[in-house]
Amino acid sequence: MLTDRQIRAAAPRERSYKLTDGNGLHLAIQPGGSRLWRYRYELPGGKERVLALGAYPEVSLADARIARDEARRLLRQGADPSTERRKARLLSSQALGNTFEAVSRAWHQQQAAGWTATHAADVLTSLEADLFPCLGRIPLRDLTPPLLLAALRPVEARGANDRAHRLRQRAEAIFAYGIASGLCDANPAALVGPALAPVRHGRRPAVTNLAGARRLLQEAEAVPSHPVTRLANRLLAITALRPGEVRLAEWSEFAALHADEPVWIVPAERMKMKREHPVPLPRQAIEIIEALRPLTGRAPLLFPNMRGAHRPISDNTLARYLSRSGHKGAHVPHGWRSSFSTIMNELHHNTRDRAVIDLMLAHLPENAVEAAYNRAAYMPRRRELAQEWADMLLEGMAPAAALLDGPRR
């Protein structure tokens, strides 16, 4: 049996050594001088394990013996003391709010004040979709590089390497926040980067001929899916907006829908160039909006997430939808912009229409002076081109209301 006098007198050596107290309890004396309580035990089948009980003198000799006796009691009941310790820590972390999800939400709330609403929603949605399901309940201090990497592998498996890298960066920022807040001591996300698949930079894949674009849309709309997803993809295709600008569309942004000049005003904070963007709506867009109204008209968003009316569909919903239609690697949601630009520019060779098409895509002129001073909206011509594009793309296709009755997933 050990005594406090023996422990205090134990000097560090070149290698670590043990002072045994009995019944599996010992004190490991480290070369650096630290003294660590350990309890060695065996599980049925002879498998040996070691349970850390803390450091001396923070954990006294008497406290270490109490912890050992509690572990022996659990063994007699058929439980593994290490497993029970992890369960207790998990419950404690959830109560204290220092699980990965709780800390991530606190970090997000702090950072969101300096972000656009679009970016803040994208960050939170990505965490909810890809990290919280597998890591959310784990205490921040218990997360390791292999656990984080395992959570990112499914993201890579669906071809979203860029998203996996963004998630890792966000996790790194969350752990940095946790370290500063005293909730963890290490940043495992900082070590995961080299193990991720590289991001392949280049043009986004897109179908850029009219026959192929029409066939793509028809095949996608035949795939079992939720009507909101099908309608979102059709609206994205005929407006040629960026996916984020469509996903976060709100009912309040649409004006004069049943007048002669219906328009969608996309607010500046959701636009890449931070300028308000008016979108003249063809009649097919009005049909989509009216088909959506019974489904989501009571929510602020046109395309809410099925988990909650105040959250948009994720940025990966439309990508998976197109992949399921057999077009993985051939066309992505952002590709509808390339389809519109290529096809319409081939049809309209004059310089004026090319400038209008660029304006419809919310591209700024290359000339900085022109970008700063040219405020011409060319709305009549934009409205004509928008209707021409919608007519060509949807020729002979079922009306938007028919998408409500298609096969569901």
Order of alpha helices (4+ residues) and beta strands (2+ residues): alpha-beta-beta-beta-beta-alpha-alpha-alpha-alpha-alpha-alpha-alpha-alpha-alpha-alpha-alpha-beta-beta-beta-alpha-beta-beta-alpha-alpha-alpha-alpha-alpha
